[in-house]
Amino acid sequence: MRAARGNGATLGIHAVAVVCAFSGIAWADDEMSATELLERVAEYRDKLIHGTARFVVTSNKMEALPGLEQHARDVTIVFDENDIVAVVKKAPGVVHRSLRLGDAFYCDANPALPGFIESASGSKSPEGRYLLRPTLVGMRLGLFENLYRHESAHDVLRKGLDRSDLTAIQDSLDGEQTWKVEVPMALAGQKFSVWISEMYGDSIVRMEVEPPKENLGRHELLEATGYERHGEYWFPSSIRYRLWQSGRLTIDETTEVTSISFDKPSKGAIGLAAMDLPVGREFVDRRNDNAPSTWNGTELIADEPTGELETGNGTSLPLVINIVVLLAIAALLAKKYLSRASG
């Protein structure tokens, strides 16, 4: 599969050569394998296996829902491969805390209810939506909270990677040279396109799903801008996702990258202490018949059983009471029997 130069390129061949030499980009004879290009994108992002990030995610007022006010979430994530802790401030005093540590998933989402613990591998709780590695930020069409559904960049690009008939063309986007890959979709006339910049380490700068006809059906657009280098990796400063349905804007969400580092977190940076839980917060363990525990500021302490009181010799008080009641009933019945026998 080879790709020819498309009509979108605005520079002549000599000018392109100058730009490439200056920026370090290496385009071979204006041809590129689309599958190879997507593979490089996935490999680059899947290297981001640990770090610390803070995002401000804002859902803007939308014309289709004029009564909706701007809504922002402040998201802090620390991740080391599959161990992740996320603290999300949704509004003043409203905090969503979640942690995946090994095969355990901890969640503190509703102050009116106890937090809970369950198996991470078997968890289907929607509360896990913030447990994502920044690997996927700016790589998938959809809301920020839906990124956790994919575990790797390869999963996001799978539709393109599985095709052998794709075309990659050079295209100028906001004055910068990019590669554009188009992937036909199942719906007739619908088209998925992704723009990739080699200048930013094989990074996606734009993704779009276009409907068969303008103002008809679903139109999605993601734009990743303001790429900056963090250590050896490039990462966008802002990601904007928009969704139009039948020509009406129904979703407009912007994710601003406040800070990000891809250094390995220090020991203890991912754990219950990092969830910033209030002392006295109660949890139930769904893996163990909802066994209760309480956060003491350092660890979760299993609650003492409250359904039974112990006597001095280790016998439970309810058991003693039941025995006394049964003996009293037996004595009453015996008295009645003796009374009838003597009569």
Steps between C-alpha positions, in 0.01 A plus 500: 500500500656825387369854519538776246520871564151650534357829381496636856874568505570868440877497464700395196738208520804723559329701771390180672858376497615823668229477768582133566872567528436784746255310720664159490209336317594221260250439221620239251410602144168648615369150569388342825341173610185595691509185712866559586420859594214403733720233657762765576236724660380216724850394599593859590201551730515153657845589635331737747465241776545718809483860613294772665247722323247767580217593264220755509209358301232751404165430337399820331153644453347340191256654253285186497455525878486874574428454871818304570765698685872448474613202706866436593683214667852518643661158448828385657636159393809308612567182305756222484397248235163365622520647852316833489361749751266780392356790700231698321362826637165542330382805696581667831474224761417230243794263452517166320790277609597168344795264512606187313777319684582150382165322467320727747279793400419759769239769443371792706242670280190575707532659847152375589612138459805304616789467258548155355769250407464242224710294262659723235503225239129430539382853572227644280442806716459820298690676781822359347476741209775728633751217539682558175858537391559826312609275212156552348448873555471667161486165320138395509179668387273532801468653843793501741314265735468234228874459441535220758314258272818436303818373661748597230557728203500190278138436605400853396655466154404136445251573220774661299773253593287208385460646149743440214340736247544835673636812338729750672545839335690812595271779614560852631321565828521851648816558301674184618569190295317189620410154377129436451359148519141429397315191622168411331226414750215250492235767445490584130658834431631549855873568529753494785818705459806547719777757457846407634799726556848351488631832633346410839623143519233330287213664689137548404402864451146450365236227469166528324196292413302660220140410416391398148343843451549832677259558793384140478600237753793503741799732455789475750816705520802485733782754487822458702706821506789669679737203495787535748789273585498340846828321544532284189129501413273744319152562643221747411409791728136510396253249356158607374228249415174595328199301386230620263184300441298596195688829489444594866788523744420266791843453665786748529768394746851639552778328695781730608824334610601700808811291568638162396813297566596153382743431784441186705295591812670478838424213734165554669376748239236246393301366794218575741691790654517666156118501480493777763217328688344673802570326831205284599393423142323166492547229236335167425683214331279352228746213461429393858125529569522879539733473800530853647818695570594857589785726384702622801726734306762233439318180407162331480415331830245219504200594714423296808181293466206695643227238470620290796626591850743270670465376859801460722555134409487560124134398453289745304235685697217436246565128535477522882174695475352242261591217736344683797180563303478136392556382857228736624255370241590140588446574870162659429386204292618258766310693768182491292542125441551430869202718587273304266637167623428589864151622418 
